[in-house]
Amino acid sequence: MEGIFFVRTSSWTNIVRCRRPFTQVKICIYDARSFYIFDHKSYFRSFIVKFTESSEFQHISLAIILQTTLTLVIYNYEDPNSATFYNQLLDRINSYSTYFYIVEFMLQLITKGVFLHRNSYFRDAWNWLDFMVVMAGLTEMTNIPNLPIKGFRALRVLRPLKSIRQFPRLRKLISGLLSSIPQLMNALFFMLFVFLQYGIFGSQ
């Protein structure tokens, strides 16, 4: 079964141009019962869907991603153990970002369902990237002994990639580039063959 949700959104272009926001209705088709508990007719599930699909939530998520990217840029990597107050403050900010990503992850699961429905969370390949970011952040926050925390900290570089999900046109562009890799490999092998022939001729 499927649940149909109607979400009212505002045009971001009109807001930027200081016009009166134009209200649009977005139709979302998700699993009728996420986690076999939250029915699509329940007030709680409807509220979560409208909240996560709203433009305001998308803007907040994008702002958190930009803030995370900024902290990655200004982080002092000469202090990997965060002995200075500067890096400790940035680590605290990153922890708050991780909390937001965890909450966002749970809300998305309630909204879309886990895997069974065609529009569920893990049916979208880009959401696997978000899942990796959440799991890396959770592992980094744990104090498990003999765990390579520095290796999980390196996965912070994946956080800016979460912004790809916010821009459908960028997703289409990257998907097109990835789908063209097989053709690029054929061209690469051809160029290697040409360079090999030139090398053979030059050695004679």
C-alpha positions as CSV (number, residue, x, y, z in Angstrom):
1,M,0.0,0.0,0.0
2,E,1.0,3.6,-0.6
3,G,0.4,6.8,1.3
4,I,-0.2,10.0,-0.5
5,F,0.8,13.3,1.2
6,F,0.2,16.8,0.1
7,V,2.8,19.3,1.2
8,R,2.6,23.0,0.7
9,T,5.9,24.6,-0.2
10,S,7.0,28.2,-1.1
11,S,9.0,29.2,-4.2
12,W,12.5,29.9,-3.1
13,T,13.0,32.2,-6.2
14,N,10.2,34.5,-5.1
15,I,11.5,34.7,-1.5
16,V,15.0,35.7,-2.8
17,R,13.5,38.4,-4.9
18,C,11.5,39.7,-1.9
19,R,8.2,38.9,-3.5
20,R,5.2,37.3,-1.9
21,P,6.0,33.5,-1.7
22,F,4.0,31.5,-4.2
23,T,2.4,28.5,-2.5
24,Q,2.8,25.2,-4.3
25,V,1.5,21.8,-3.5
26,K,4.0,18.9,-3.6
27,I,2.6,15.4,-3.9
28,C,4.7,12.8,-2.0
29,I,4.0,9.1,-2.4
30,Y,5.6,7.0,0.3
31,D,5.0,3.7,2.2
32,A,1.6,3.6,3.8
33,R,3.1,2.3,7.1
34,S,6.7,3.2,7.9
35,F,8.3,0.8,10.4
36,Y,4.9,-1.0,10.3
37,I,3.8,1.5,13.0
38,F,3.4,5.0,11.6
39,D,0.3,5.0,9.3
40,H,0.0,7.6,6.6
41,K,-3.3,8.7,8.0
42,S,-1.9,9.5,11.5
43,Y,-1.4,13.1,12.5
44,F,2.2,12.3,13.7
45,R,3.3,10.8,10.3
46,S,1.6,13.6,8.3
47,F,3.3,16.3,10.5
48,I,6.7,14.6,10.0
49,V,6.3,14.4,6.2
50,K,5.2,18.0,5.9
51,F,8.1,19.1,8.1
52,T,10.8,17.2,6.3
53,E,9.5,18.0,2.8
54,S,9.1,21.7,3.6
55,S,11.4,24.3,2.1
56,E,12.2,25.6,5.5
57,F,13.6,22.3,6.7
58,Q,15.6,22.0,3.4
59,H,17.1,25.4,4.0
60,I,18.1,24.5,7.6
61,S,19.7,21.3,6.4
62,L,21.7,23.2,3.7
63,A,22.8,25.8,6.3
64,I,24.1,23.0,8.6
65,I,26.0,21.5,5.7
66,L,27.6,24.8,4.8
67,Q,28.5,25.3,8.5
68,T,30.1,21.9,8.5
69,T,32.0,22.7,5.4
70,L,33.3,25.9,6.9
71,T,34.5,24.1,10.0
72,L,36.4,21.6,7.9
73,V,38.1,24.5,6.1
74,I,39.2,26.5,9.2
75,Y,40.1,23.4,11.3
76,N,43.7,23.3,12.5
77,Y,45.0,19.9,11.2
78,E,48.3,20.4,12.9
79,D,46.5,19.7,16.1
80,P,44.9,16.3,15.4
81,N,44.3,15.5,19.1
82,S,42.4,18.8,19.6
83,A,44.6,20.0,22.4
84,T,43.9,23.7,21.7
85,F,40.7,25.5,22.6
86,Y,40.2,26.4,19.0
87,N,39.9,22.8,17.8
88,Q,37.9,21.8,20.8
89,L,35.3,24.5,19.9
90,L,35.2,23.3,16.3
91,D,34.8,19.7,17.5
92,R,31.9,20.8,19.7
93,I,30.2,22.5,16.7
94,N,30.8,19.3,14.7
95,S,29.1,17.3,17.4
96,Y,26.0,19.5,17.2
97,S,26.0,19.0,13.4
98,T,26.2,15.2,14.0
99,Y,23.1,15.4,16.3
100,F,21.2,17.2,13.6
101,Y,22.2,14.6,11.0
102,I,21.0,11.8,13.3
103,V,17.7,13.6,13.9
104,E,17.3,14.2,10.2
105,F,18.1,10.6,9.4
106,M,15.4,9.3,11.8
107,L,12.9,11.8,10.4
108,Q,13.6,10.7,6.9
109,L,13.1,7.0,7.9
110,I,9.7,7.8,9.4
111,T,8.8,9.9,6.4
112,K,9.8,7.5,3.6
113,G,10.1,4.1,5.2
114,V,13.2,2.0,5.3
115,F,13.5,-0.2,2.2
116,L,10.3,-1.9,1.1
117,H,8.6,0.9,-0.8
118,R,9.9,2.1,-4.2
119,N,10.3,5.6,-2.7
120,S,11.7,4.5,0.6
121,Y,14.9,5.9,2.1
122,F,17.5,3.2,1.1
123,R,16.1,2.8,-2.4
124,D,17.8,6.2,-3.2
125,A,21.5,5.7,-3.7
126,W,22.3,9.2,-2.6
127,N,20.8,8.4,0.8
128,W,23.4,5.8,1.4
129,L,26.0,8.6,1.4
130,D,23.9,10.3,4.2
131,F,23.8,7.0,6.1
132,M,27.6,6.7,5.9
133,V,28.0,10.2,7.3
134,V,25.6,9.5,10.2
135,M,27.3,6.2,11.0
136,A,30.8,7.8,10.9
137,G,29.6,10.6,13.1
138,L,28.1,8.2,15.6
139,T,31.3,6.1,15.7
140,E,33.4,9.2,16.1
141,M,31.3,10.2,19.1
142,T,31.7,6.9,20.9
143,N,34.5,6.2,23.2
144,I,35.2,2.6,22.2
145,P,38.8,1.6,23.1
146,N,41.2,0.5,20.3
147,L,39.0,2.2,17.7
148,P,40.7,4.2,15.0
149,I,38.9,7.5,15.7
150,K,41.2,9.4,13.4
151,G,40.1,7.3,10.5
152,F,36.4,8.1,11.1
153,R,37.3,11.8,11.4
154,A,38.7,11.6,7.9
155,L,35.2,10.7,6.8
156,R,34.1,14.2,7.7
157,V,35.0,15.2,4.2
158,L,31.9,13.4,3.0
159,R,29.6,15.8,4.8
160,P,29.7,18.5,2.2
161,L,28.6,15.9,-0.4
162,K,25.2,15.8,1.5
163,S,24.4,19.1,-0.3
164,I,24.1,17.2,-3.6
165,R,20.8,15.8,-2.4
166,Q,19.5,19.4,-2.0
167,F,20.0,20.3,-5.7
168,P,18.3,18.0,-8.2
169,R,20.1,19.5,-11.2
170,L,23.4,18.8,-9.6
171,R,22.4,15.3,-8.9
172,K,21.5,14.8,-12.6
173,L,24.8,16.2,-13.7
174,I,26.8,14.0,-11.4
175,S,24.7,10.9,-12.3
176,G,25.4,11.7,-16.0
177,L,29.1,12.0,-15.3
178,L,29.1,8.6,-13.5
179,S,27.1,6.9,-16.2
180,S,29.7,8.1,-18.8
181,I,32.6,6.4,-17.0
182,P,32.4,3.2,-19.1
183,Q,32.6,5.2,-22.3
184,L,35.5,7.2,-20.8
185,M,37.3,4.0,-20.0
186,N,37.1,2.9,-23.6
187,A,38.6,6.2,-24.7
188,L,41.3,5.8,-22.0
189,F,42.3,2.3,-23.3
190,F,42.4,3.7,-26.9
191,M,44.7,6.5,-25.8
192,L,47.0,4.1,-23.9
193,F,47.2,2.0,-27.1
194,V,48.1,5.0,-29.1
195,F,50.8,6.1,-26.6
196,L,52.1,2.5,-26.6
197,Q,52.5,2.5,-30.3
198,Y,54.4,5.9,-30.2
199,G,56.6,4.4,-27.5
200,I,57.4,1.4,-29.6
201,F,58.1,3.5,-32.7
202,G,60.3,5.9,-30.7
203,S,62.4,3.0,-29.3
204,Q,63.2,1.6,-32.7
